[in-house]
Amino acid sequence: MSLYKAFFKIIKKNLLGIVIYFGITLGVLMLLNGVYADNESKKATLDKYNIYVENLDNSEYADAVVDFLKRMHNVKEEKLTEEQVKDLLYYQQVVAYVKIPEGFGDTFEKTGENRIVNMYDDSIPVGLYITLQLDNYLNSLRGYTDQGLSIADGSGKAMDSLDITNYVSIHAKEKQKNGTLKGNFNYLPYGILCVMITGVFPAVVAFNKGEKKNRIQVSSMAPGKRNMWILGGGATFAMILMVVMVIVASLMGSGGAAVPGNAGDSAASAASSVLFTESWWLAVANTAIFTLVVAMMISMFANVPFFASAGASALSNIVGLGFCFLGGTFVPLSILGDGVKKVSQFLPNYWYSTANTRIFDGGTFADVWDCFAIELAFGLVCLFVGLAVSKITAERRQVA
């Protein structure tokens, strides 16, 4: 028990570094959550542009066109000279000047001809976009009136049928809800790597060198029991860290936090819809396996003299940033080049990110077990390398 307590006393000396890295992780998760939550809460909308409309026709069709444009854009109704129109278009104060000529309604009712004139700057494609909107609206309106609907009813149905935001918002909401949790879990390896190296690495190194190691070796404590207490200290710290990280990422990603104006039941419902599901449990298992792998990797760092002599802060920056940039934590794997991916496949972060993507894309355990196995294989290799180097180093010292 004395070794167990001493382990945490050493960790306590590095508490500032642990808090800093945990704070960085928490801050980035809050930033990611804000971006996803902001996108999720907004209904998809189309861009609105400033346009002028001159209506010279008093027909019901012309009024319907004006109402449609007012719904889609920021409309000002004013008669302007040709010079004024050119100036407004040149200085991009408006993107189009729509002119509805006299007799438009009668001609459109009889022949379906669109006589609306849209003046815009050819170098700005937005003006053409407004022309296409008008064509689609008029075609749809004529289709409804041909079926016997009134102009007012046909115009309303035409507007609704052309409003694509009614379809986009539903898909975006589901996508972003899933994406928030996915983004949070995808970022966790950085925090786990940096906090574990900053906290556990100095403690393990301290027991493996100098006067502390000599006193422990000559004590009455058996080597197996000594290693058990040190391993227990590292496992306890790793478990606490993993649980805290998972709780923070889950609460932020579930939308279960209290939001002003939201009912408690709706918040609880939103949280329950993403937490304790199969995807969530697989993501937690993925995080637990990665934490275990990091612990095995630290045991190798502590036993290899080259790494053991390095400072914890330097090692956490090099390993944390390097692994996360190459392994898909900071940069999506889909963006990385083929050459980088070949190197990344030898890092646990790559397989963690791959598993995380498959999990939140609807995958089951059958889809990610290979990623879990490769992560564990990496950790076991690190553990055996560390044990082998430790044994060789001890034998050389005895010979010397």
Secondary structure, 3 states (H helix, E strand, C coil): CHHHHHHHHHHHHCHHHHHHHHHHHHHHHHHHHHHHHHHHHCCCCCCCCEEEEEECCCCHHHHHHHHHHHHHCEEEECCCCHHHHHHHHHCCCCCEEEEECCCHHHHHHHHCCCCCEEECCCCCCHHHHHHHHHHHHHHHHHHHHHCCCCHHHHHHHHHHHHCCHHHHHHHHHHHHHHHHHHHHHHHHHHHHHHHHHHHHHHHHHHHCCHHHHHHHHHCCCCHHHHHHHHHHHHHHHHHHHHHHHHHHHHHHHHCCCCCCCCCHHHHHHHHHHHCCCHHHHHHHHHHHHHHHHHHHHHHHHHHCHHHHCCCHHHHHHHHHHHHHHHCCCCCCCCCCCHHHHHHHCCCHHHHHHHHHHHHHCCCCHHHHHHHHHHHHHHHHHHHHHHHHHHHHHHHHHHHC
